[in-house]
Amino acid sequence: MRQFGLIGYPLGHSFSASFFAKKFKEEGIDAKYRNFPLEGIADFKALVKKEKDLVGLNVTVPYKQVIIPYLNSLSHTAEAIKAVNTISFKRSGGRLELVGDNTDVIGFRRSLEQYLKPHHCSALVLGTGGSSKAVLHVLDLLAITYTRVSRSAGDKQITYGDLNDELLSKTTLIINTTPLGMYPGVETFPHIPYEALSPNHLLFDLVYNPEKTEFLSRGEKQGSEIVNGHDMLIYQAEASWKIWNA
């Protein structure tokens, strides 16, 4: 039986296993999808050695970037953004090749585009981890200017302390790529001036569990449109499935 799965840590928030279990049952697919929580990325080699039937893996926080040295090659997209969320296991002649790809780009773009309006021409991207790489790539493709926001200042990025009402009032697309608000830490949220938000703002949270994070709730109270990461999850999962079966 073909084996698929998800690596990351922790994985209590993830719906991937239930999504694929439902898909396999409804479509009569003889396969399994399991969660593989790895406390450290160094455990990846042991997992590959142990699970001989693996065909594909998804990768979630915090390993989307640090997984790259463990792979044999990358797709053009993964190479461009230096982040991987999908791994294909290619076996031939007793050799195993691990190929990294990124379907977060497809998932995020498909989910975002249906909500964009002409005034959503500049964005704040909260967080600088692996998930943010796909977001920045899509914004470049859509010609949406952006400012990266992190806990520490750096090249072409500002800190949360640099955010003010004036900046938020003219930046109407705000994307949370951090795990803040994700189950079980549902009380956490990015610290931005929420009082500066308006009905012109679109808040997009890559987190999908819970359905409405504190980040989204605070935006909703200001009349902003809000979107969680559920549709992005579905779109990227379907794209991963296509890659594994190509």
N, C-alpha and C positions, 0 to 999 in steps of 0.2 A: 504494500500500500504506500502511495506517495505521501510524504510527510512535509508539511509546511509549518511555519511558526513565526513567532515574534520574539526579538531580543530587546532588552532594555532593563531599567531598574529604577523604581519598582514598576510592577505591571498591574496593580490592582485597579487602575483607572481605565484600562484598555477594553474596548468593545470588539477588537479585531477577531478574537477567537470565536465569539458568538456570531459575528457577521459571517465568517467563513463556514462555521458549522451549519448555519441556516442555509447558506448557498449550496453547500455540498449535499445537504439533505433534499432540498427542493429540486436540484438539477441532477440528482442521482450520480454524483461524482464520488468515486472510490478514493477518498483522501482524508487526511486528518490535519488539523491546524492546532498547534499547542503554543502556550506561553512558555518561554524559557527565560526566567528572570536571572540575569547575570550580575552578581555583586561587583564585578570588575571586568573590564573588557579583555583582560588576560585569560579569562575563563572561556573565551570564544573558541580557542583552539581545541580544548577538551570537548566542547560541545560538538564540534564538527567531527571529531574523531569517534565520538560515541554514537551519534545519530547517523547511521549509515544510509538511511532512506530519505534524508533531507533533499528536497528539490528546490525549495525557496524559503527565504526568511524576509520578514519585514524588520526594520530597525527603528526604534524610537529613542526618546531621551534616556540617558545622556550620551548615546553612542554614535550619533549620525556622522560625526566627524572623525572620532578616534578609531572607528572601525576600518577606515581606509587602508592603513598599512597592512591589514590582515587579508586584503583582497588582491587578486591577480591582475584585474583590469577594471576600468570604469567606463561607463557609457559617456557619450559626449556631454550630456546634461550633467551627470554627476561630476565629471571632470571640470566642467565650467564653474559649478557652484561650490565644489569641494565639500559635498555632503551627500550621504547615502541613506536611503530608507528602504531599499529593496536589494536583496542579494539573490542571484541565480546560481545554482550548483550545476556545473557542466561536467559530466563524467564521460571520458572516452579513453579506451585502451588502458584502463587501470589508473588514469590520471584524473585529478579533480581540479577544475578551474573555478574560482569564485569571482563572479562579475557583479560589480556594484552599479546600481542605477538610482534614479530619484524620481518617484512619481508624485511627490509632494507638489512639484511644479504644476503638473496636470491638475491635481486635486484642488490646489489653491486657486489657480486661474479660473477653472470652471465654476467654482463656488463664488468667487468674488465678482466675476463679470456680470452676473445677473442682477447685482445690487448697485453697480456703479452708475453714477449720474455725472453730467458734464462738470459739475463743480468739484467733484472728487479728483482733483488734479495734483494734489500734494498729500503726502502721508507722513505719519510718524510711525516708525517700526520699533516696538518695545522689545528689547532683547537682542542678543547677538550670537545665540547658539546655532546649532545645526539647522533647526527649523527656519530660522530667519534667513538663511541663505537662499532657500527656495522662494521665499516671499520677495526678497530683493530682486531676484532674477525675474520674477513675474512683473514686478513694478517697472523694471527696465524695459521689458517687452511691451508693456502697455504705455510707455512714455509718461509714467507718473513719477514725479520727483519725490524724493523722500529724505527724511532725516532719521538716523539711527539713534536710539536712546538706550543707554546702559547705566549700570551702577557706577562705572568709572569712565572718565573721559578717555578718548583715544582718537586715532586717525579717522576723521570724517564722522565722528559720533559725539553726542552730548550726553550729559547726565540728567537724571530725573530732577535734580536741583536746578537745572537750567530751564526747565519748562515753566512757562508763565501764561497768563490769560491771553496775551496778545498773540503769542505763537500758536496756541491752540485754536484761537478764533479764526485764524486764516489757514489752518491745516485741518481739513475736514474728514480725512480718512485716518483712523488710528487702528493699528493692528498689533495685537498682543501675541508675541511668539514665545513668551516665557511660560513656565509651568505654574505661575502664580494663579491660585484659584482652582487648580486641578484637584480632584478627589485624591486623598482625603483632606488636603489642606484648603478646604473650601472657603475659609475665612480670610485668606490672603488675596491681595490684589495689587496691581501696579499703582504707585503713588503719583498720580498726575492731577492737575487742577480740574477736577470734574465739573466744578461750577462754571467753567468757561465753555462747556459743551452746549450744543444747540440742536434743533431739529435738522440742521444742515449736515450734521456729523454722521458718519457711518463708523461704528465700532465693530471690528472683526476680531474674534477671539479664536485662536487655533485650538483651544481647549474645548472639548465636547462633553466632558463628564466632570461637573454637573452640566445640565443643559443650559442653565443661566448662571454664569459666574458672577462674583461680586463686581468685577470690572464691567460686565454687561449690564448688571442691575443698576449700577450708578449712572451709566450712560442713558439707560432707559428713563430714569427719573428726570433727566434733563431734556427728554423728548427725542433723543438721538435714535437712529435706526441701529439695530443690533443683529449680529449674525454669529453663531457659534461654529465650531469646527466639524459638526456632524457630517454635512454634505461633503466637505473636503475629505474626510475619512473614507466615505463610500467611494468617491471618485478615484482616490489614490489606490484604494484596495483593488478596485476593478482593473485599474491600469497595471498594478503589480501582477494580477492574475493573467493578463494578456502577455506580459513579458515572460512569465514562467512557462506559458504554453506556446510560445512562439516557435 
